[in-house]
Amino acid sequence: MKHPFLESLSGELGAVGIATLRYQFPYMEQRRKVPDSPKILMATVRAAVAKASELFPDLPLIAGGKSLGGRMTSTAAAESPLPNVCGIVFFGFPLHPPNQPGTKRADHLKKVTVPMLFLQGTRDTLDDLSLLRPVCGELGPRATLHVIDTADHSFHVLKKSGRTDEEVLKELAQTTRDWAASLR
């Protein structure tokens, strides 16, 4: 929750009019390296969505997260729709383990009923875009894929791209804002 990327992203989202509610999974709070079971991770997602609904009952909710947080959000939504959530945003969907291409982690996405925005870098070792593009194609209009050239899983870009990480954060926030506006 206090990772510099998430803090910076939260600030950029706020700058474009998107409030964020950040939370931690228990394993992160306890400073353990091994993630909690999917059951605990999904329960944490559901608790965060419930809290957001309670705090802001009149605002449209978009759930999601960075890497595992986004995947557990969509996994929870595939199991049972998340109340009041009108879309899911993935800031780097972890399609497969590092450098082990596969699509099994995306199987559950077919059961997600709300629109999904995938923000992905071309150098992300957890997501081979040649595999994610067909996954998004199969999801049809529910999936939007936005690719950031030369960005890795943490959205760091190569200097030769001519862009800074700060510019990429602004792009992530603006793309999220524009996509969210299209949901209304």
N, C-alpha and C positions, 0 to 999 in steps of 0.2 A: 504494500500500500504506500510505503514511503520511498519506494524506488525512485531515483531521479527521473527516469523516463516517465513513470506514471504521474509524478508530481508536475512535470513540465507539460505533459499531455492534458492533464486536468486543467491547468492554467490556460492552455490554448483553447480547449473546448469552452471554458468559461468566457474567453474573449470573443467567441462567436455566438454566445448566447445559450450554450448547453451546460446546464448544471450537472455535476457529477456526485455520485455517492460512492466513495471507495470503501472497500472492506478487505479483511484478510481471511485467508483460509486458516484453520487451526494450526496446521503444521508450520505455516510461516510465522504465525504469532508465537509459536513455541520454539522457533528457530531450528526446526528439524529439516533435514535435506530431503527426506522421503515424503512424497505427498500422501495425504490422507486417502482413505478408500473413496472410490467414486460416490458411494452413498453419502459420506460425510461432506464431500465437496459439493454435491448437488444440494444437500440440505442447507449448506452455507449460502449457495446462490439463491435458493428460495427464501431464506431468511432476509437476505439483502433486498430482494425484490419486494418482499412484504413490508420492510421498513421504508423503502422508497415510496411505496403506495400510501403508507400511513402518513409520512411526512409531507408528501406532495400529491394529494388525491386528485387534483385538477390538472396535473401535468401529464402529457403523454410520456410513457416510459420506454426507453430503449435500454436493453440489457446487453451485456457483453463483457469483453475484457481482453487482456493481453495473453496470448498463448494459451496455457492451461485454463486460465480464467474464462476465456471465450469458449473453449471447447466444453468445459463443464456447464457453462450457461446453455449452450445448444443441446447438450446431452440431457440436462434437466428439462428443457423445453420439449425435446423429443419424447420424453417419458410422459409428460403431462404439461400442457400449455402453462406458461408463467402468467399469472393474473396481471392484467393491465399492461402487459408488455406488447408493444406494437412492432418491434423489430429487434434484431440482434446484430451487434457490430463485433467483428473479429479484428483486433489489432495484431495481426500475425497468427493465422490459424495454423496450429501444429499438425499438419496432415500426416506426418510420419516422424519416426525418430531421426536424429541427425544422419544425413547421408544414407538412409535406408528407405528408398522410395517405396511407397505403397499408399493405398487409399482406404484401408480398413477403418481408420479413425473418422472417416467421413460417412460411413454407412448410416449412422443415425440421422444425418441431416435430412434425409428423405421424409422423416416424420415431423420435422419442424414446420409449423404452419404459418409462421410470420416471415416477413421479408428479412433477408440477411445481407449484410455488407461485409465483404472480405477485403481488407486492406493488406496487401502483401508486397514484399520486396523481391526483386529479381535474384538476389543473392541469398535468399533465406534457405538455409540447409535443412530446415524442418518442413519445407514445402516446395516440392518440385512443381513449378507452374505448369509443366506439360501434363501433370496429373490433375492439378486443381482446376484448370480450365474446363476439362470435360465434366468434372464433378459439378461445377457451377452450371454448365450447359444442361445437365440432366435435371437440375433443380428448377430450371426455367426462369420465369420472371421473379421468383422469390429470391434469386441470388444476383447480387451485383458484385463484380470483381473490379477493384481499383488497384493497379500495379504501380509501384514506385521503383523506377529504374535505379539500379545499383544499390538499393537498400538491402540490408541483411535482416535477420529476425528481430533485431533491436532497432531497426530503421536507421542505422548508421549508413551514410552514403559515402561512396568513394570520392576523393577530392576531384578526380578527373570528371565527375558528373557536373562540376560547376555549381553545385548546390551545397548548402550547409544542412546539418542535422536540424537546426532551428527552422529552416525553410520547410523541411519535410514535416516537422511537427505541425506547422501551420497548415500544410496541405492535408494532413490527416484530419485535422479539426474542421477545416472548410469542407472537405469531402463528406465528412460525417454530417455536418450541418445541412448541406445541400441534399443529401440522401434522406435525412430525417424529415426535411420539409416536404419531400415528395411522398411521404407516407400519409400525409393529412388529407 
